[in-house]
Amino acid sequence: MNTLQTRILLGVVMFALFFGVLCLDLIFHTDIGFGCLAVLAGIIGLHEFYNIAGKNGFSPFRLSGIGAGVWLFVLYWLSISKSPDTDPQFFKQEVFLVLIFWLLLVQTFTRSTKDAIKNISVTIFGILYVFFLLSYAVALRHLPNGVCIIIMVLLVSKFGDIGGYLLGRKYGKHKLSKVISPNKTVEGACFAILFSVLIAVIFNLIPQTKVISLPWSILFGLIVGFSAMLGDLAESLLKRDANVKDSSQLVPAFGGVLDIIDCLLVSMPVAYYFLGFFKLV
């Protein structure tokens, strides 16, 4: 089985498992399965981010960062689950206060003064990049028709990535970014956005899954598809800086969890504010 076949097979399996978790949550009128899945993705993703940072000369506070990220995420999840009509904040001042003091204490008494600013900064940035952006999955889930919205964002983001990858390999001639991701092409990016628009339109033509109208579907596909591409490029930038190909080797043919969710980390916040700004839900 070649790499492409492995990617397709594992991709189908992962989507089926994810869809199964959403269905179980719907059956039992809860969001525990989805929330736990997001927490697990956040823990592994942040661990992978800290590994990337470590290969670039940083020494992040791994356990403290992951612990604080989980704490902030769970507090946000519980707040929005209890009061979905409110707008709870991810940034809990008391949690960040404790985190900053704790990191300063650990750096002061267990490490030298060398690279103190860099190590504390990369620890906090990792929390924001992974857990803060991932918290928008919970925010989308608790919108009206949230399950369909989550699936729509996932399909628009991922099918754009798949379309850009397959057709970009065949027809791509002009490099999109030689420095960040030399294998990506302008043609592939155009195909990616086209696929995102097509998926958004098809998804909303089905009565059982319709979230927004056809004109809005086209704009949604354009904007969310483009943002997903930016998310992919953003992670490529981080990996290129550390001279690594994948965030880990956890998932064959895919890399790590961060490689799987990279596009979603940007497309989910964009989708959330798109739907909210235009009052579509």
TORKOLTI-293403 format. One record per residue (C-alpha): residue number from 1; residue in three letters; chain; x, y, z. Coordinates in Angstrom, 1 decimal, padded with zeros to 4 digits, m for minus. Each point is the difference from the previous one (the first is absolute). Example, Ala and Ser with C-alpha at 12.3 -4.5 7.8 and 13.67 -1.06 7.14 Angstrom:
<sites>
+-----+-----+-------+--------+--------+--------+
!   n ! res ! chain !      u !      v !      w !
+-----+-----+-------+--------+--------+--------+
!   1 ! ALA !     A !  012.3 ! m004.5 !  007.8 !
!   2 ! SER !     A !  001.4 !  003.4 ! m000.7 !
+-----+-----+-------+--------+--------+--------+
</sites>
This chain:
<sites>
+-----+-----+-------+--------+--------+--------+
!   n ! res ! chain !      u !      v !      w !
+-----+-----+-------+--------+--------+--------+
!   1 ! MET !     A !  000.0 !  000.0 !  000.0 !
!   2 ! ASN !     A !  001.5 !  003.3 ! m001.1 !
!   3 ! THR !     A !  000.0 !  003.3 !  002.0 !
!   4 ! LEU !     A ! m003.1 !  001.4 ! m001.7 !
!   5 ! GLN !     A ! m002.0 ! m003.2 !  000.5 !
!   6 ! THR !     A !  001.0 !  000.0 !  003.7 !
!   7 ! ARG !     A ! m001.0 !  003.6 !  000.4 !
!   8 ! ILE !     A ! m003.4 ! m000.7 ! m001.6 !
!   9 ! LEU !     A ! m000.7 ! m003.1 !  002.1 !
!  10 ! LEU !     A !  001.1 !  001.6 !  003.3 !
!  11 ! GLY !     A ! m001.8 !  003.2 ! m000.9 !
!  12 ! VAL !     A ! m003.3 ! m001.8 ! m000.5 !
!  13 ! VAL !     A !  000.5 ! m002.0 !  003.3 !
!  14 ! MET !     A !  000.8 !  003.2 !  001.9 !
!  15 ! PHE !     A ! m003.0 !  001.8 ! m001.4 !
!  16 ! ALA !     A ! m002.3 ! m003.0 !  000.8 !
!  17 ! LEU !     A !  001.2 !  000.0 !  003.6 !
!  18 ! PHE !     A ! m000.5 !  003.7 !  000.3 !
!  19 ! PHE !     A ! m003.4 ! m000.2 ! m001.5 !
!  20 ! GLY !     A ! m000.8 ! m002.9 !  002.3 !
!  21 ! VAL !     A !  000.9 !  002.1 !  003.1 !
!  22 ! LEU !     A ! m002.2 !  002.8 ! m001.2 !
!  23 ! CYS !     A ! m002.9 ! m002.5 ! m000.5 !
!  24 ! LEU !     A !  000.4 ! m001.4 !  003.5 !
!  25 ! ASP !     A !  000.0 !  003.4 !  001.5 !
!  26 ! LEU !     A ! m003.3 !  000.8 ! m001.9 !
!  27 ! ILE !     A ! m001.6 ! m003.2 !  001.2 !
!  28 ! PHE !     A !  000.9 !  000.6 !  003.6 !
!  29 ! HIS !     A ! m000.6 !  003.8 ! m000.2 !
!  30 ! THR !     A !  003.5 !  000.9 !  001.1 !
!  31 ! ASP !     A !  003.3 !  001.4 ! m001.3 !
!  32 ! ILE !     A !  002.3 ! m002.1 !  002.2 !
!  33 ! GLY !     A !  001.4 ! m002.1 ! m002.9 !
!  34 ! PHE !     A !  000.7 !  003.0 ! m002.2 !
!  35 ! GLY !     A !  001.5 !  001.9 !  002.9 !
!  36 ! CYS !     A !  002.3 ! m002.8 !  001.1 !
!  37 ! LEU !     A !  001.1 ! m000.6 ! m003.6 !
!  38 ! ALA !     A !  000.9 !  003.7 ! m000.3 !
!  39 ! VAL !     A !  001.9 ! m000.1 !  003.3 !
!  40 ! LEU !     A !  001.9 ! m003.1 ! m001.1 !
!  41 ! ALA !     A !  000.9 !  001.7 ! m003.3 !
!  42 ! GLY !     A !  001.1 !  003.1 !  001.9 !
!  43 ! ILE !     A !  002.3 ! m002.0 !  002.3 !
!  44 ! ILE !     A !  001.7 ! m001.9 ! m002.8 !
!  45 ! GLY !     A !  000.1 !  003.1 ! m002.3 !
!  46 ! LEU !     A !  001.6 !  002.2 !  002.7 !
!  47 ! HIS !     A !  002.5 ! m002.8 !  000.9 !
!  48 ! GLU !     A !  000.9 ! m000.1 ! m003.7 !
!  49 ! PHE !     A !  000.3 !  003.8 ! m000.2 !
!  50 ! TYR !     A !  002.4 !  000.0 !  003.0 !
!  51 ! ASN !     A !  002.1 ! m002.8 ! m001.7 !
!  52 ! ILE !     A !  000.2 !  002.2 ! m003.1 !
!  53 ! ALA !     A !  001.1 !  003.0 !  002.1 !
!  54 ! GLY !     A !  002.5 ! m002.2 !  001.8 !
!  55 ! LYS !     A !  001.7 ! m000.9 ! m003.3 !
!  56 ! ASN !     A !  000.3 !  003.7 ! m000.7 !
!  57 ! GLY !     A !  002.0 !  000.7 !  003.2 !
!  58 ! PHE !     A ! m002.9 !  000.8 !  002.4 !
!  59 ! SER !     A ! m000.6 ! m001.7 !  003.3 !
!  60 ! PRO !     A ! m003.7 !  000.5 !  000.7 !
!  61 ! PHE !     A ! m001.6 ! m001.0 !  003.3 !
!  62 ! ARG !     A ! m001.9 ! m003.0 ! m001.4 !
!  63 ! LEU !     A ! m002.0 ! m001.3 !  002.9 !
!  64 ! SER !     A ! m000.8 !  003.5 !  001.2 !
!  65 ! GLY !     A ! m001.1 !  001.1 ! m003.4 !
!  66 ! ILE !     A ! m002.1 ! m003.1 ! m000.7 !
!  67 ! GLY !     A ! m001.6 !  000.2 !  003.4 !
!  68 ! ALA !     A ! m000.9 !  003.6 ! m000.3 !
!  69 ! GLY !     A ! m001.3 ! m000.6 ! m003.5 !
!  70 ! VAL !     A ! m002.3 ! m002.8 !  001.1 !
!  71 ! TRP !     A ! m001.1 !  002.1 !  003.0 !
!  72 ! LEU !     A ! m001.0 !  003.0 ! m002.1 !
!  73 ! PHE !     A ! m001.7 ! m002.2 ! m002.7 !
!  74 ! VAL !     A ! m002.0 ! m002.0 !  002.5 !
!  75 ! LEU !     A ! m001.1 !  003.2 !  001.9 !
!  76 ! TYR !     A ! m001.2 !  001.5 ! m003.3 !
!  77 ! TRP !     A ! m001.7 ! m003.3 ! m001.1 !
!  78 ! LEU !     A ! m001.9 ! m000.2 !  003.3 !
!  79 ! SER !     A ! m001.0 !  003.6 ! m000.1 !
!  80 ! ILE !     A ! m001.4 ! m000.1 ! m003.5 !
!  81 ! SER !     A ! m001.7 ! m003.4 !  000.6 !
!  82 ! LYS !     A ! m001.9 !  001.4 !  003.0 !
!  83 ! SER !     A ! m000.9 !  003.3 ! m001.6 !
!  84 ! PRO !     A !  000.2 ! m000.3 ! m003.9 !
!  85 ! ASP !     A ! m001.8 !  003.3 ! m000.4 !
!  86 ! THR !     A !  002.7 !  001.9 !  001.7 !
!  87 ! ASP !     A !  003.5 !  000.8 ! m001.3 !
!  88 ! PRO !     A !  002.5 ! m001.4 !  002.5 !
!  89 ! GLN !     A !  003.6 !  001.0 ! m000.3 !
!  90 ! PHE !     A !  002.8 ! m002.4 ! m000.6 !
!  91 ! PHE !     A !  002.5 !  002.3 !  001.7 !
!  92 ! LYS !     A ! m000.6 ! m000.4 !  003.7 !
!  93 ! GLN !     A !  002.1 !  002.7 !  001.7 !
!  94 ! GLU !     A !  000.6 ! m002.0 !  003.2 !
!  95 ! VAL !     A !  001.2 ! m003.0 ! m002.0 !
!  96 ! PHE !     A !  002.5 !  002.1 ! m002.0 !
!  97 ! LEU !     A !  001.1 !  001.8 !  003.1 !
!  98 ! VAL !     A !  000.8 ! m003.4 !  001.7 !
!  99 ! LEU !     A !  001.7 ! m001.3 ! m003.2 !
! 100 ! ILE !     A !  002.3 !  003.1 ! m000.4 !
! 101 ! PHE !     A !  001.0 ! m000.1 !  003.7 !
! 102 ! TRP !     A !  000.5 ! m003.7 ! m000.2 !
! 103 ! LEU !     A !  002.2 !  000.2 ! m003.1 !
! 104 ! LEU !     A !  002.1 !  002.8 !  001.6 !
! 105 ! LEU !     A !  000.5 ! m002.1 !  003.1 !
! 106 ! VAL !     A !  001.0 ! m003.1 ! m001.9 !
! 107 ! GLN !     A !  002.4 !  001.9 ! m002.2 !
! 108 ! THR !     A !  001.5 !  001.8 !  003.0 !
! 109 ! PHE !     A !  000.6 ! m003.0 !  002.2 !
! 110 ! THR !     A !  000.5 ! m002.9 ! m002.4 !
! 111 ! ARG !     A !  001.7 !  001.6 ! m003.0 !
! 112 ! SER !     A !  002.6 !  002.5 ! m000.8 !
! 113 ! THR !     A ! m000.7 !  003.5 ! m001.2 !
! 114 ! LYS !     A !  000.9 ! m001.0 ! m003.6 !
! 115 ! ASP !     A ! m002.9 !  000.2 ! m002.4 !
! 116 ! ALA !     A ! m002.6 !  000.7 !  002.7 !
! 117 ! ILE !     A ! m002.0 !  002.4 ! m002.1 !
! 118 ! LYS !     A !  000.0 ! m002.4 ! m003.0 !
! 119 ! ASN !     A ! m001.0 ! m003.1 !  002.1 !
! 120 ! ILE !     A ! m002.9 !  001.7 !  001.8 !
! 121 ! SER !     A ! m001.2 !  001.7 ! m003.2 !
! 122 ! VAL !     A !  000.0 ! m003.2 ! m002.1 !
! 123 ! THR !     A ! m001.8 ! m001.8 !  002.8 !
! 124 ! ILE !     A ! m002.8 !  002.5 !  000.0 !
! 125 ! PHE !     A ! m000.1 !  000.3 ! m003.8 !
! 126 ! GLY !     A ! m000.5 ! m003.8 ! m000.2 !
! 127 ! ILE !     A ! m003.1 !  000.2 !  002.2 !
! 128 ! LEU !     A ! m001.4 !  002.8 ! m002.1 !
! 129 ! TYR !     A !  000.8 ! m001.7 ! m003.3 !
! 130 ! VAL !     A ! m001.5 ! m003.4 !  000.9 !
! 131 ! PHE !     A ! m002.5 !  000.2 !  002.8 !
! 132 ! PHE !     A ! m001.3 !  003.6 ! m000.6 !
! 133 ! LEU !     A ! m000.6 ! m000.6 ! m003.7 !
! 134 ! LEU !     A ! m001.4 ! m003.5 !  000.8 !
! 135 ! SER !     A ! m002.5 !  001.5 !  002.4 !
! 136 ! TYR !     A ! m001.9 !  001.3 ! m003.0 !
! 137 ! ALA !     A ! m001.0 ! m003.6 ! m000.7 !
! 138 ! VAL !     A ! m002.0 !  000.1 !  003.2 !
! 139 ! ALA !     A ! m001.4 !  003.4 ! m000.9 !
! 140 ! LEU !     A ! m001.2 ! m001.3 ! m003.4 !
! 141 ! ARG !     A ! m001.4 ! m003.2 !  001.5 !
! 142 ! HIS !     A ! m002.3 !  002.1 !  002.3 !
! 143 ! LEU !     A ! m001.4 !  002.2 ! m002.8 !
! 144 ! PRO !     A ! m003.5 ! m000.9 ! m001.2 !
! 145 ! ASN !     A !  000.3 ! m003.0 ! m002.3 !
! 146 ! GLY !     A !  003.6 ! m000.3 !  001.3 !
! 147 ! VAL !     A !  000.6 ! m003.6 ! m001.0 !
! 148 ! CYS !     A ! m000.7 !  000.8 ! m003.6 !
! 149 ! ILE !     A !  002.2 !  003.2 !  000.2 !
! 150 ! ILE !     A !  002.9 ! m002.0 !  001.4 !
! 151 ! ILE !     A ! m000.3 ! m002.6 ! m002.8 !
! 152 ! MET !     A ! m000.3 !  002.7 ! m002.6 !
! 153 ! VAL !     A !  003.1 !  001.8 !  001.2 !
! 154 ! LEU !     A !  001.9 ! m003.3 !  000.1 !
! 155 ! LEU !     A ! m001.0 ! m001.0 ! m003.5 !
! 156 ! VAL !     A !  000.6 !  003.4 ! m001.5 !
! 157 ! SER !     A !  003.4 !  000.2 !  001.6 !
! 158 ! LYS !     A !  001.1 ! m003.6 ! m000.7 !
! 159 ! PHE !     A ! m001.4 ! m000.5 ! m003.5 !
! 160 ! GLY !     A !  001.7 !  003.3 ! m001.0 !
! 161 ! ASP !     A !  003.2 ! m001.4 !  001.2 !
! 162 ! ILE !     A ! m000.5 ! m003.3 ! m001.8 !
! 163 ! GLY !     A ! m001.0 !  001.6 ! m003.3 !
! 164 ! GLY !     A !  002.9 !  002.4 !  000.1 !
! 165 ! TYR !     A !  002.4 ! m002.9 !  000.8 !
! 166 ! LEU !     A ! m001.2 ! m002.3 ! m002.8 !
! 167 ! LEU !     A ! m000.5 !  002.5 ! m002.8 !
! 168 ! GLY !     A !  002.9 !  002.1 !  001.1 !
! 169 ! ARG !     A !  002.3 ! m002.9 ! m000.4 !
! 170 ! LYS !     A ! m001.3 ! m000.6 ! m003.5 !
! 171 ! TYR !     A ! m000.5 !  003.5 ! m001.4 !
! 172 ! GLY !     A !  002.1 !  002.2 !  002.3 !
! 173 ! LYS !     A !  002.8 !  002.0 ! m001.6 !
! 174 ! HIS !     A !  000.4 !  003.2 !  001.9 !
! 175 ! LYS !     A !  001.3 ! m000.2 !  003.6 !
! 176 ! LEU !     A ! m002.2 !  001.6 !  002.6 !
! 177 ! SER !     A !  002.7 !  000.5 !  002.6 !
! 178 ! LYS !     A !  003.5 ! m001.3 ! m000.7 !
! 179 ! VAL !     A !  001.2 !  000.8 !  003.5 !
! 180 ! ILE !     A ! m002.9 ! m001.3 !  002.1 !
! 181 ! SER !     A ! m001.3 ! m003.0 ! m002.0 !
! 182 ! PRO !     A !  001.7 ! m000.6 ! m003.3 !
! 183 ! ASN !     A ! m002.3 ! m002.8 ! m001.0 !
! 184 ! LYS !     A ! m003.1 !  002.2 !  000.0 !
! 185 ! THR !     A ! m001.0 !  001.8 ! m003.2 !
! 186 ! VAL !     A ! m002.2 !  002.9 ! m001.0 !
! 187 ! GLU !     A ! m002.1 ! m002.4 ! m002.2 !
! 188 ! GLY !     A ! m000.4 ! m002.4 !  003.0 !
! 189 ! ALA !     A ! m001.1 !  002.9 !  002.2 !
! 190 ! CYS !     A ! m002.7 !  001.0 ! m002.6 !
! 191 ! PHE !     A ! m001.2 ! m003.6 ! m000.2 !
! 192 ! ALA !     A ! m000.1 ! m000.1 !  003.8 !
! 193 ! ILE !     A ! m002.3 !  003.0 !  000.2 !
! 194 ! LEU !     A ! m002.1 ! m001.3 ! m002.9 !
! 195 ! PHE !     A ! m000.5 ! m003.3 !  001.8 !
! 196 ! SER !     A ! m000.9 !  001.8 !  003.3 !
! 197 ! VAL !     A ! m002.7 !  002.0 ! m001.8 !
! 198 ! LEU !     A ! m001.4 ! m003.1 ! m001.7 !
! 199 ! ILE !     A ! m000.2 ! m001.9 !  003.3 !
! 200 ! ALA !     A ! m001.6 !  003.0 !  001.8 !
! 201 ! VAL !     A ! m002.6 !  000.3 ! m002.8 !
! 202 ! ILE !     A ! m000.8 ! m003.8 ! m000.1 !
! 203 ! PHE !     A ! m000.2 ! m000.2 !  003.7 !
! 204 ! ASN !     A ! m002.6 !  002.8 !  000.2 !
! 205 ! LEU !     A ! m002.0 ! m001.4 ! m002.9 !
! 206 ! ILE !     A ! m000.9 ! m003.0 !  002.1 !
! 207 ! PRO !     A ! m003.1 !  000.8 !  002.0 !
! 208 ! GLN !     A !  001.1 ! m002.1 !  003.0 !
! 209 ! THR !     A !  003.3 !  001.8 !  000.4 !
! 210 ! LYS !     A ! m000.8 !  003.5 ! m001.3 !
! 211 ! VAL !     A !  001.4 !  002.7 !  002.2 !
! 212 ! ILE !     A !  000.2 !  003.1 ! m002.3 !
! 213 ! SER !     A ! m001.4 !  001.0 ! m003.4 !
! 214 ! LEU !     A !  001.7 ! m000.6 ! m003.3 !
! 215 ! PRO !     A !  001.5 !  003.5 ! m000.5 !
! 216 ! TRP !     A !  001.4 ! m000.1 !  003.6 !
! 217 ! SER !     A !  001.3 ! m003.5 ! m000.7 !
! 218 ! ILE !     A !  002.2 !  001.3 ! m002.8 !
! 219 ! LEU !     A !  001.4 !  002.8 !  002.1 !
! 220 ! PHE !     A !  000.4 ! m002.4 !  003.0 !
! 221 ! GLY !     A !  002.0 ! m002.4 ! m002.2 !
! 222 ! LEU !     A !  002.2 !  002.7 ! m001.4 !
! 223 ! ILE !     A !  000.9 !  001.5 !  003.4 !
! 224 ! VAL !     A !  000.2 ! m003.1 !  002.1 !
! 225 ! GLY !     A !  001.8 ! m001.9 ! m002.7 !
! 226 ! PHE !     A !  002.6 !  002.8 ! m000.3 !
! 227 ! SER !     A !  000.4 !  000.1 !  003.8 !
! 228 ! ALA !     A !  000.5 ! m003.7 !  000.1 !
! 229 ! MET !     A !  002.8 !  000.4 ! m002.5 !
! 230 ! LEU !     A !  001.6 !  002.7 !  002.2 !
! 231 ! GLY !     A ! m000.2 ! m002.4 !  003.0 !
! 232 ! ASP !     A !  001.9 ! m002.6 ! m002.0 !
! 233 ! LEU !     A !  002.6 !  002.5 ! m001.0 !
! 234 ! ALA !     A !  000.3 !  001.3 !  003.5 !
! 235 ! GLU !     A !  001.0 ! m003.4 !  001.4 !
! 236 ! SER !     A !  002.3 ! m000.5 ! m003.0 !
! 237 ! LEU !     A !  001.7 !  003.2 !  001.0 !
! 238 ! LEU !     A !  000.6 ! m001.3 !  003.6 !
! 239 ! LYS !     A !  001.3 ! m003.4 ! m001.3 !
! 240 ! ARG !     A !  002.2 !  001.7 ! m002.6 !
! 241 ! ASP !     A !  001.5 !  002.2 !  002.7 !
! 242 ! ALA !     A !  000.9 ! m003.2 !  002.0 !
! 243 ! ASN !     A !  001.0 ! m001.9 ! m003.1 !
! 244 ! VAL !     A ! m002.5 ! m002.9 !  000.5 !
! 245 ! LYS !     A ! m002.3 ! m001.5 ! m002.5 !
! 246 ! ASP !     A ! m002.9 ! m001.1 !  002.3 !
! 247 ! SER !     A ! m001.0 !  000.9 !  003.6 !
! 248 ! SER !     A !  000.4 ! m003.7 !  000.9 !
! 249 ! GLN !     A ! m000.3 ! m003.5 ! m001.5 !
! 250 ! LEU !     A ! m003.1 ! m000.9 !  002.1 !
! 251 ! VAL !     A ! m002.4 ! m000.5 ! m003.0 !
! 252 ! PRO !     A !  001.5 ! m001.8 ! m003.1 !
! 253 ! ALA !     A !  000.0 !  002.0 ! m003.2 !
! 254 ! PHE !     A ! m001.4 !  003.1 !  001.9 !
! 255 ! GLY !     A !  002.7 !  000.8 !  002.6 !
! 256 ! GLY !     A ! m001.3 !  001.2 !  003.3 !
! 257 ! VAL !     A ! m003.2 !  001.3 !  001.4 !
! 258 ! LEU !     A !  001.2 !  003.6 ! m000.6 !
! 259 ! ASP !     A !  000.4 ! m000.9 ! m003.7 !
! 260 ! ILE !     A ! m003.6 ! m001.2 ! m000.1 !
! 261 ! ILE !     A ! m001.6 !  003.0 !  001.8 !
! 262 ! ASP !     A !  002.2 !  002.8 ! m001.2 !
! 263 ! CYS !     A ! m002.5 !  001.3 ! m002.6 !
! 264 ! LEU !     A ! m002.8 ! m000.2 !  002.5 !
! 265 ! LEU !     A !  001.8 !  002.1 !  002.6 !
! 266 ! VAL !     A ! m000.5 !  003.0 ! m002.3 !
! 267 ! SER !     A ! m003.1 ! m001.0 ! m001.9 !
! 268 ! MET !     A ! m002.2 ! m000.6 !  003.1 !
! 269 ! PRO !     A !  000.5 !  003.5 !  001.5 !
! 270 ! VAL !     A ! m000.6 !  001.5 ! m003.5 !
! 271 ! ALA !     A ! m003.2 ! m002.0 ! m000.4 !
! 272 ! TYR !     A ! m001.2 !  000.9 !  003.4 !
! 273 ! TYR !     A !  000.4 !  003.8 ! m000.6 !
! 274 ! PHE !     A ! m001.3 ! m000.3 ! m003.6 !
! 275 ! LEU !     A ! m003.3 ! m001.6 !  001.2 !
! 276 ! GLY !     A ! m000.2 !  002.5 !  002.9 !
! 277 ! PHE !     A !  000.9 !  003.1 ! m001.9 !
! 278 ! PHE !     A ! m002.6 ! m000.6 ! m002.7 !
! 279 ! LYS !     A ! m002.5 ! m001.3 !  002.6 !
! 280 ! LEU !     A ! m000.5 ! m003.3 ! m002.0 !
! 281 ! VAL !     A ! m000.7 ! m002.1 !  003.1 !
+-----+-----+-------+--------+--------+--------+
</sites>
